[in-house]
């Protein structure tokens, strides 16, 4: 059974996530539309990833408040280890830069957040109606805003 973020990353690569395309659609009252709005992709992709993990037999939990860190708890019992956060971006990885100060402040109260793992997905929605996931990167800490593995220990003192 897969429970580690790096194993999930490897399985996504094995499933050739970077070579596939998909559609985001909304069906209601017999009307089906394709969603082309970038602001919807992150939350919808996270929902898709949760279902993909279920189908892979990966055990995980989600906090009741979906806006609360982290996105996925990979440990069946612990709320402070095997944390997985998902980030998606189009064009530029500028997610959470505005919240960087709050993130640093949270680390003084919840230092275990430093050990969270991040799966970062870049997507291209310009090829509407099939936005491919163009890149996926497993990273330990995203404020560096670079798409590669970030080794521990981390220096978050500089911006």
N, C-alpha and C positions, 0 to 999 in steps of 0.2 A: 504494500500500500504506500503510495506516495504522500509524503507529508511535508517535504522540504521545498522551499521556493526554487532552489536550483534544479531540483528534479522536475518540478512543474515547467520551468523554463526549457529544460532539455526535451521534455515530452512535446511541448509546443513546437520546438524546432523540428523534432522528428515528424510531427504532423504537418510540417511544411506551412506553418502559419504565414510566413512571409511571402509565400508564393500563391496564396489564395485570395479570392475577392469575395465580397458579400454585399448584400443590400440591407438597408434598414427601412422597414415599412411599418405603417400604422394602419390598422383596420378598425373601422367603427361605423356602425349603421350602414353596412354594405358599401362603404367607400374605403378604398385602399390607396394610400399615397406613399411615395418614397420620401424618406426623410433625407434632406440635403443640408440640414443645419448643423454646423460644426459643434455648437454648444450641447447638442444632445448625444454626441458620440461617446463621450467618456462614461457616463452613467449606463448607457445601453450596452456598451462593450463590456463593462463590469458585470452586468446581468448575464450576458452571453458567456463570459468566462466562468461564472459560477455554475452555469448549466453544463458547460464543457467539463469542468472538474468533476461534477457529479457523475457524468457519463464515463469518466475515466476511473471512477471508484476512489477519487481523492476525498478524504474526509476533511471537512473544514467547518468553521462556524462563522456567522456574521453577527455583529453587534446589532441590538435592536434599533439603535439610532444609526441609520446608514451614513450619516454625515460625520460620525465619530471615527477617529483613528483606531485601528487600521481597517482596511477594507475586508481582510480575511484573517481569521485566527486559525492557523494550521495545527496547533496543538489542541487536542481534545479537551484539556483541562485548564491550561494556563492562559491567562490574558496578558502575559508579559513576555512570552517567548514564542518563536516561530510566527512572527507577525508579517503579514504580506500586504503591501500597499500597491495599488495599481494606478498608473498615470498614463494618460494618452495625450498626444498632441498632434496638431496639424501645423506644418510649416516651421514653427519655432517652439522650442521647449521652454516656454516662459511660465509654465504652471507654478503656482504657489510662490512666485517671487514676491508678490505683494504681501504675502503672509510670512515671510522669512523671519521677521522679528518675533512674531507670535510663536513660530515654530521653535526658535532658539529659546524663548522664555519657557515653553512647555518642557524642554529638555531639563531645565533645572528642577522641575517637579516630577518628571517621568523620564528619567535617564534611560530606561530600558528601550525607549523609542529609537535610540542609536543602533540597536541591534535588529531593527526591522529590515526586511528585504523589500526591494521595489522591483516590480516588473514595469518597464516603461515601453510603451508602444507608440510608434509614429505611424500616422496614417495619411493617405492621400485621398481627399474627397473631390478633387478636381476631375477625376475620371468617373463622374456621376454617370450611371447609377451604381457602379460597382467600386466602392472605395476599398482598395486593398490595404491590408496592414503591411506597411512597407518595411518595417523594421521592429524588432523586439529586442530589448536589452535588459539583462538582469543586472541590477545595480543595488548596492547596499545603501546608498545615500544620494538622493537626487539633487540637493541644492548646489552641487558642483555644476549642474546643468550640462554635463557631458555624457555622451552615450557610450559608456564602456564600464567594465567592472571597476568598482572603487574599492581598493583594498582597505582593510582595517589596520591600524587605528586611523581615525579621521581627524582632520583639523578643521573645525567649523568656526574658528576665530576670525578668519579672513573672509572677505566677500569678493 
